[in-house]
Amino acid sequence: MFFAAIEGLTRLCAILETASQSKQMKSLLETAAHVKTRVRPLYDRLPQQLRAFGLYWQTLSLLRESQYWDEGRLAEYEVTQLRRMLQHCAANVPYYQKLFRQVGFDPNKLRHADDLANLTTLDKETVRSGPQDFLAQNIPESKRNYYTTGGTMGQPLGLYGLRGAGWRERAFIETQWARVGFNRTRLRAMLKGAVVKSKSHWNIPFLHTYPSAALDFARILKDANIPPPRFEVLLLGSENLYPGQREWIESFYGCRVFSWYGHSENTVLAGECEVSQNYHIFPEYGFVEILKEDGRPATDEGEAGELVGTTLYNPVMPLVRYRTGDWAVLGPKSCPCGRKYRLLKETRGRWLQEMIIGKLNNRISITALNMHSAVFDNVHQFQFYQREKGSVELRLVRKPSYSADDSNAILTAFKEKMGDTVDIKLKFVNELSLTERGKFRFIIQDLPQAKNE
């Protein structure tokens, strides 16, 4: 009953957010959100065995077995899942129904993953300009979960997934973390701004955070002459991990850094191996292509190309041959661990290592401000500008539907993430600044402190 109540509140909030914005409706939404906020912490404290959906356990069971399949069996599984998803697209998704007719593509005839090259690639702007065309018509709204990408380039992308699918995602993440000793019964610390009141909290085996946060935490400890907690492993994701950063972090904390690549669109996931720093691509997660600038696939170790992914498990809003905008370097043909997954030497994500500097000289990663809600639905594009420590200007290009309620929601959302260390001022503009080469930057940082680091 308790779990049903949580799920019911979650669905109620989602439905109300898309419903009429009358005063009564807003009041009801606020009440539901308040109750959910109060009950959720109690729910999260329950053992995972009581909270997890069947999808979580099914996915864990699959991955425990499939990670050691031979190349032939992995390829067979991937083609089967790919064909199933493309058949679903042909039957239920308007965008692909039209595309398949235009190019004469029949998913029933798919025999090899390379056959997918007969379809054109898909970019973000196409999805953004007509999201309804990508929604499966056979899946009711009650089973959809709306979320947005973080808006890496200042333009969030609205997406839909299947309700409860987060448990599948969790199974994949925990499977790759298991390579370095993690399991769901072991404690994992996260840097969220809470005060550490007991030294017993210093003895937690895993720290899960951004690379920039791990560096900032290390700087604070070093300045205060406090030895770091003796973690077994640092689980660092969501940002680029640059050469030199890994070595410095591992030296300071005295433990292994484990990183992985993923993105909100959920078409590509790759995590480090336990015996090297190469990344294993999960073929059970999505079909991944690495395309060079001329459009041909990268085939040899050391070749770089854009990551292009096709989802294998989001039937609500399938993305086929989706161009992520992220680049990767192809790894060796085999791995000493014995897995037959393809390998990447490195990934080059879109998030630049840019920071907002707070009043206390604290550095706030742009990734830490990543929004996965509807707060920017009425904004075309946004950009940060900082020229004074502890103060930032958020420049917005508004949609015609933008209102004062959106301003309040944006300010509230960022205050929850940054606390009192940064003051935010909104500025409405008709267009955003570009670099001399015509490129967009998510943050324009005019602080001498930031420029010198």
C-alpha positions as CSV (number, residue, x, y, z in Angstrom):
1,M,0.0,0.0,0.0
2,F,2.8,2.3,0.9
3,F,4.6,1.8,-2.5
4,A,1.3,2.3,-4.3
5,A,0.8,5.6,-2.6
6,I,4.3,6.8,-3.6
7,E,3.7,5.7,-7.2
8,G,0.2,7.3,-7.2
9,L,1.6,10.6,-5.9
10,T,4.3,10.6,-8.6
11,R,1.7,10.0,-11.3
12,L,-0.7,12.6,-9.9
13,C,2.1,15.2,-9.9
14,A,3.0,14.4,-13.5
15,I,-0.7,14.6,-14.7
16,L,-1.3,17.8,-12.9
17,E,1.8,19.5,-14.3
18,T,0.3,19.0,-17.8
19,A,-3.2,19.9,-16.8
20,S,-5.0,23.3,-16.5
21,Q,-3.1,26.0,-14.6
22,S,-6.1,27.3,-12.6
23,K,-5.6,28.4,-9.0
24,Q,-7.4,25.2,-7.7
25,M,-5.2,23.0,-9.9
26,K,-2.0,24.8,-8.8
27,S,-3.1,24.4,-5.2
28,L,-3.7,20.7,-5.7
29,L,-0.3,20.3,-7.4
30,E,1.5,22.0,-4.5
31,T,-0.3,19.8,-2.0
32,A,0.6,16.6,-3.8
33,A,4.2,17.7,-4.3
34,H,4.4,18.6,-0.6
35,V,3.1,15.2,0.6
36,K,5.4,13.4,-1.9
37,T,8.4,15.4,-0.5
38,R,7.6,14.4,3.0
39,V,6.9,10.7,2.3
40,R,9.7,10.1,-0.2
41,P,12.6,10.1,2.3
42,L,10.9,7.4,4.3
43,Y,10.4,5.3,1.2
44,D,14.1,5.8,0.2
45,R,15.2,4.4,3.5
46,L,13.5,1.1,2.9
47,P,15.8,-1.8,1.8
48,Q,16.2,-1.9,-1.9
49,Q,14.8,-5.5,-1.9
50,L,11.4,-4.0,-0.9
51,R,11.5,-1.0,-3.3
52,A,12.9,-2.5,-6.6
53,F,10.6,-3.4,-9.5
54,G,10.8,-6.8,-11.1
55,L,12.5,-5.1,-14.1
56,Y,15.5,-4.3,-11.9
57,W,16.0,-8.0,-10.9
58,Q,15.4,-9.2,-14.4
59,T,18.0,-6.9,-15.8
60,L,20.5,-7.8,-13.1
61,S,20.1,-11.5,-13.9
62,L,20.5,-10.9,-17.7
63,L,23.7,-8.8,-17.2
64,R,25.3,-11.2,-14.8
65,E,25.1,-13.9,-17.6
66,S,25.4,-11.8,-20.8
67,Q,28.6,-10.0,-19.9
68,Y,30.4,-13.3,-20.4
69,W,28.7,-14.4,-23.6
70,D,30.8,-15.0,-26.7
71,E,30.8,-12.5,-29.6
72,G,28.3,-14.6,-31.6
73,R,25.7,-14.8,-28.9
74,L,26.1,-11.0,-28.1
75,A,25.6,-10.2,-31.8
76,E,22.5,-12.4,-32.0
77,Y,21.0,-10.8,-28.9
78,E,21.7,-7.3,-30.2
79,V,20.2,-7.9,-33.6
80,T,17.1,-9.6,-32.1
81,Q,16.5,-6.6,-29.8
82,L,17.2,-4.1,-32.5
83,R,14.8,-5.8,-34.9
84,R,12.1,-5.9,-32.2
85,M,12.5,-2.2,-31.5
86,L,12.4,-1.2,-35.2
87,Q,9.3,-3.4,-35.8
88,H,7.7,-1.4,-32.9
89,C,8.8,1.9,-34.6
90,A,7.3,0.8,-37.9
91,A,4.0,-0.1,-36.3
92,N,3.5,2.7,-33.8
93,V,5.8,5.7,-34.2
94,P,4.8,8.3,-36.8
95,Y,8.3,9.7,-37.6
96,Y,9.7,6.2,-38.4
97,Q,6.6,5.1,-40.2
98,K,7.2,8.0,-42.6
99,L,11.0,7.5,-42.8
100,F,10.8,3.8,-43.4
101,R,8.3,4.3,-46.3
102,Q,10.5,7.0,-47.8
103,V,13.7,4.9,-47.9
104,G,12.0,1.5,-48.4
105,F,13.3,0.1,-45.1
106,D,11.7,-3.1,-43.8
107,P,12.7,-4.0,-40.2
108,N,11.5,-7.5,-40.7
109,K,14.4,-8.1,-43.1
110,L,17.1,-6.9,-40.6
111,R,19.7,-9.6,-40.4
112,H,22.8,-7.7,-39.2
113,A,23.2,-4.6,-37.1
114,D,25.1,-3.0,-40.0
115,D,21.8,-3.0,-42.0
116,L,20.8,0.0,-39.8
117,A,23.2,2.2,-41.9
118,N,20.4,2.3,-44.6
119,L,18.6,4.8,-42.3
120,T,19.7,8.4,-41.9
121,T,21.1,9.6,-38.6
122,L,18.9,11.6,-36.2
123,D,19.9,14.9,-34.6
124,K,18.6,16.8,-31.6
125,E,16.9,19.6,-33.5
126,T,14.7,17.1,-35.4
127,V,13.5,15.6,-32.1
128,R,13.1,19.0,-30.6
129,S,11.1,20.4,-33.5
130,G,8.5,17.6,-33.5
131,P,8.6,15.5,-30.3
132,Q,5.1,14.2,-30.7
133,D,6.1,12.4,-33.9
134,F,8.5,10.3,-31.9
135,L,5.9,9.1,-29.4
136,A,4.6,5.5,-29.7
137,Q,0.8,5.7,-30.3
138,N,0.2,2.4,-28.6
139,I,1.5,3.5,-25.2
140,P,-0.9,5.6,-23.1
141,E,0.1,8.8,-21.4
142,S,-0.3,7.3,-18.0
143,K,2.6,5.0,-18.7
144,R,4.9,7.8,-19.9
145,N,7.5,9.6,-17.8
146,Y,8.5,13.1,-19.0
147,Y,12.0,14.4,-18.4
148,T,14.5,16.7,-20.0
149,T,18.2,16.6,-20.9
150,G,20.4,18.9,-18.9
151,G,20.7,21.4,-21.8
152,T,24.4,21.0,-22.4
153,M,24.4,23.6,-25.1
154,G,21.8,25.7,-23.4
155,Q,18.9,24.0,-25.2
156,P,17.2,21.3,-23.0
157,L,15.5,18.5,-24.9
158,G,12.2,17.1,-23.7
159,L,12.0,13.3,-23.7
160,Y,9.7,10.5,-22.6
161,G,10.5,7.2,-21.1
162,L,8.5,4.3,-19.6
163,R,7.4,4.7,-16.0
164,G,9.5,2.5,-13.8
165,A,12.3,2.2,-16.3
166,G,14.7,3.9,-13.9
167,W,15.1,0.5,-12.2
168,R,16.5,-0.9,-15.4
169,E,19.0,1.9,-15.6
170,R,20.0,1.3,-12.0
171,A,20.7,-2.3,-12.7
172,F,23.1,-1.4,-15.5
173,I,24.9,1.2,-13.4
174,E,25.2,-1.2,-10.4
175,T,26.5,-3.9,-12.8
176,Q,29.4,-1.8,-14.0
177,W,30.1,-0.6,-10.4
178,A,30.3,-4.2,-9.3
179,R,33.5,-4.5,-11.3
180,V,35.2,-2.5,-8.6
181,G,33.5,-4.2,-5.6
182,F,30.2,-2.3,-5.3
183,N,27.0,-4.0,-4.4
184,R,23.6,-2.7,-3.1
185,T,24.4,-3.7,0.5
186,R,27.5,-1.5,0.7
187,L,27.4,2.2,1.6
188,R,27.9,4.9,-1.0
189,A,28.5,8.6,0.0
190,M,27.5,11.5,-2.2
191,L,28.6,15.1,-2.0
192,K,25.3,17.1,-1.6
193,G,26.3,19.9,0.7
194,A,25.3,18.2,4.0
195,V,27.5,18.6,7.1
196,V,29.4,15.5,8.2
197,K,28.5,15.4,11.9
198,S,30.2,12.1,12.8
199,K,33.6,10.6,12.0
200,S,31.8,7.3,11.5
201,H,30.6,8.8,8.2
202,W,34.3,9.0,7.2
203,N,34.4,5.2,6.8
204,I,32.3,4.7,3.8
205,P,33.8,2.5,1.0
206,F,32.5,4.4,-2.1
207,L,32.2,8.1,-3.0
208,H,29.9,8.9,-5.9
209,T,30.2,12.4,-7.3
210,Y,31.4,14.5,-10.3
211,P,35.1,14.8,-11.0
212,S,35.0,18.5,-10.4
213,A,33.3,17.9,-7.0
214,A,36.0,15.4,-6.0
215,L,38.7,17.9,-6.9
216,D,36.9,20.7,-5.0
217,F,36.4,18.5,-1.9
218,A,40.1,17.6,-2.1
219,R,41.1,21.2,-2.3
220,I,39.1,22.0,0.8
221,L,40.5,19.1,2.8
222,K,44.0,20.0,1.7
223,D,43.7,23.7,2.6
224,A,42.3,22.7,6.1
225,N,45.1,20.1,6.5
226,I,42.6,17.3,6.9
227,P,43.5,13.8,5.6
228,P,40.9,12.5,3.2
229,P,38.5,9.6,4.0
230,R,39.9,6.3,2.9
231,F,37.5,5.3,0.2
232,E,38.0,2.1,-1.6
233,V,36.8,3.6,-5.0
234,L,35.6,7.0,-6.3
235,L,32.7,6.6,-8.7
236,L,33.0,9.6,-10.9
237,G,30.5,10.3,-13.7
238,S,28.5,13.0,-15.6
239,E,31.6,15.1,-16.6
240,N,34.7,14.7,-18.7
241,L,37.6,13.2,-16.8
242,Y,40.6,15.0,-18.2
243,P,44.3,13.7,-18.4
244,G,46.0,14.6,-15.2
245,Q,42.8,14.8,-13.1
246,R,42.5,11.0,-12.6
247,E,46.1,10.7,-11.5
248,W,45.8,13.7,-9.1
249,I,42.5,12.4,-7.6
250,E,43.8,8.9,-7.2
251,S,47.0,10.2,-5.6
252,F,45.2,12.4,-3.1
253,Y,42.5,10.0,-2.0
254,G,44.7,6.9,-2.3
255,C,42.2,4.8,-4.2
256,R,41.0,3.8,-7.7
257,V,38.8,6.2,-9.8
258,F,36.1,4.4,-11.8
259,S,34.2,6.4,-14.5
260,W,31.6,5.7,-17.1
261,Y,29.9,7.4,-20.0
262,G,26.1,7.8,-20.3
263,H,23.6,10.5,-21.3
264,S,20.0,11.4,-20.6
265,E,18.8,10.1,-24.0
266,N,19.7,6.6,-22.9
267,T,21.1,5.2,-26.1
268,V,24.7,4.6,-25.1
269,L,26.3,3.4,-21.9
270,A,29.9,2.4,-21.4
271,G,31.8,1.8,-18.1
272,E,35.4,1.2,-17.3
273,C,36.9,-2.3,-16.9
274,E,38.3,-3.4,-13.6
275,V,41.6,-4.3,-15.2
276,S,42.2,-1.2,-17.3
277,Q,40.8,2.3,-17.9
278,N,39.2,1.3,-21.2
279,Y,35.4,1.5,-21.4
280,H,33.2,-1.5,-22.1
281,I,30.1,-0.6,-24.3
282,F,26.9,-2.3,-23.1
283,P,25.4,-4.0,-26.2
284,E,22.3,-4.9,-24.1
285,Y,21.7,-1.2,-23.5
286,G,21.7,0.2,-27.0
287,F,23.2,-0.3,-30.4
288,V,26.3,2.0,-30.7
289,E,28.0,3.3,-33.8
290,I,31.2,5.4,-33.8
291,L,31.1,7.5,-37.0
292,K,34.1,9.5,-38.3
293,E,33.7,13.0,-39.7
294,D,33.2,11.6,-43.2
295,G,30.3,9.4,-41.9
296,R,32.2,6.1,-42.2
297,P,32.4,3.9,-39.1
298,A,35.6,3.9,-37.0
299,T,37.0,0.4,-37.1
300,D,40.7,0.6,-35.9
301,E,42.0,1.2,-32.5
302,G,42.8,4.9,-31.9
303,E,40.3,6.1,-34.5
304,A,37.9,8.8,-33.2
305,G,34.3,9.5,-34.1
306,E,30.9,10.7,-32.9
307,L,28.9,8.3,-30.7
308,V,25.6,7.4,-32.5
309,G,23.1,5.3,-30.5
310,T,19.9,3.4,-31.0
311,T,17.8,2.6,-27.9
312,L,16.9,-1.0,-27.3
313,Y,14.5,-0.5,-24.3
314,N,12.6,2.8,-24.6
315,P,9.5,2.0,-26.5
316,V,7.8,5.2,-25.5
317,M,10.1,7.6,-27.5
318,P,12.6,5.5,-29.5
319,L,15.7,7.2,-30.8
320,V,17.2,5.5,-33.8
321,R,20.7,6.3,-35.0
322,Y,20.7,9.3,-32.6
323,R,23.7,11.6,-32.9
324,T,24.8,12.3,-29.3
325,G,27.2,15.1,-30.2
326,D,29.8,13.3,-28.0
327,W,33.0,11.8,-29.4
328,A,35.0,8.7,-28.4
329,V,38.2,7.0,-29.3
330,L,38.0,3.3,-30.3
331,G,39.8,0.9,-28.0
332,P,41.6,-2.4,-28.6
333,K,39.9,-5.4,-30.1
334,S,40.0,-7.5,-26.9
335,C,40.2,-7.1,-23.1
336,P,42.1,-9.2,-20.6
337,C,39.0,-9.5,-18.4
338,G,37.4,-11.9,-20.9
339,R,34.3,-9.8,-21.8
340,K,33.6,-9.6,-25.5
341,Y,32.1,-6.1,-25.3
342,R,33.5,-3.5,-27.7
343,L,36.0,-1.1,-26.0
344,L,36.5,2.7,-26.0
345,K,39.8,4.3,-25.0
346,E,38.2,7.5,-23.9
347,T,35.0,9.6,-24.3
348,R,34.9,13.3,-25.0
349,G,31.6,14.5,-23.7
350,R,30.0,17.9,-24.4
351,W,30.3,19.2,-20.8
352,L,33.2,21.6,-20.7
353,Q,35.1,21.9,-17.4
354,E,33.5,25.2,-16.6
355,M,32.6,26.5,-13.2
356,I,30.6,29.1,-11.4
357,I,32.6,30.6,-8.5
358,G,30.6,31.0,-5.3
359,K,30.9,33.5,-2.4
360,L,33.1,31.1,-0.5
361,N,35.4,30.5,-3.5
362,N,33.5,27.2,-3.9
363,R,33.4,25.9,-7.5
364,I,30.0,24.8,-8.8
365,S,30.2,22.6,-11.9
366,I,27.7,23.3,-14.7
367,T,26.9,19.6,-14.5
368,A,25.8,20.0,-10.9
369,L,23.2,22.6,-12.2
370,N,22.0,20.1,-14.8
371,M,18.1,20.3,-14.9
372,H,16.0,17.2,-15.6
373,S,12.6,18.8,-15.1
374,A,10.2,21.0,-17.1
375,V,11.6,24.2,-15.6
376,F,12.9,25.3,-18.9
377,D,10.0,24.2,-21.1
378,N,9.2,27.8,-22.0
379,V,12.8,28.9,-22.7
380,H,14.4,28.6,-26.1
381,Q,17.9,28.8,-24.9
382,F,19.9,30.0,-21.8
383,Q,23.4,30.9,-20.9
384,F,25.3,31.8,-17.7
385,Y,27.5,35.0,-17.4
386,Q,29.7,35.7,-14.4
387,R,32.0,38.6,-13.7
388,E,31.6,38.8,-9.9
389,K,32.3,36.1,-7.4
390,G,29.1,34.8,-5.8
391,S,26.9,36.4,-8.4
392,V,25.8,35.1,-11.8
393,E,23.5,36.4,-14.6
394,L,21.3,33.8,-16.3
395,R,20.5,35.0,-19.8
396,L,17.2,33.7,-21.2
397,V,15.7,33.7,-24.7
398,R,12.1,33.2,-23.9
399,K,9.3,31.5,-25.8
400,P,6.0,33.4,-26.3
401,S,4.5,31.1,-23.5
402,Y,7.0,32.3,-20.9
403,S,5.5,34.0,-17.8
404,A,6.4,35.2,-14.4
405,D,5.7,31.8,-13.0
406,D,8.6,30.4,-15.1
407,S,10.9,33.0,-13.6
408,N,10.0,32.0,-10.1
409,A,10.3,28.3,-10.9
410,I,13.8,28.8,-12.5
411,L,15.1,30.8,-9.5
412,T,13.7,28.3,-7.0
413,A,15.2,25.4,-8.8
414,F,18.7,26.9,-8.9
415,K,18.5,28.1,-5.3
416,E,17.8,24.5,-4.3
417,K,21.0,23.4,-6.1
418,M,23.3,26.3,-5.2
419,G,22.0,27.4,-1.8
420,D,23.1,30.8,-0.6
421,T,26.5,30.7,-2.2
422,V,25.5,32.3,-5.5
423,D,23.0,35.1,-6.2
424,I,21.2,34.7,-9.6
425,K,19.8,37.5,-11.7
426,L,17.7,36.8,-14.7
427,K,18.2,38.8,-17.9
428,F,15.9,38.5,-20.9
429,V,17.7,38.7,-24.3
430,N,16.8,38.2,-28.0
431,E,19.9,36.2,-28.7
432,L,22.9,34.7,-26.9
433,S,26.6,35.5,-27.2
434,L,28.9,33.3,-29.4
435,T,32.6,33.0,-29.5
436,E,34.8,34.6,-32.2
437,R,34.5,31.3,-34.1
438,G,30.7,31.4,-33.9
439,K,30.5,28.7,-31.2
440,F,28.1,28.7,-28.3
441,R,29.4,28.6,-24.8
442,F,27.2,27.4,-21.9
443,I,29.0,29.8,-19.5
444,I,30.8,33.1,-20.2
445,Q,33.3,33.3,-17.3
446,D,34.8,36.8,-16.9
447,L,36.3,36.2,-13.4
448,P,40.1,36.5,-13.4
449,Q,40.2,33.7,-10.8
450,A,38.4,31.4,-13.2
451,K,40.5,32.4,-16.2
452,N,43.7,31.7,-14.5
453,E,42.9,28.1,-13.5
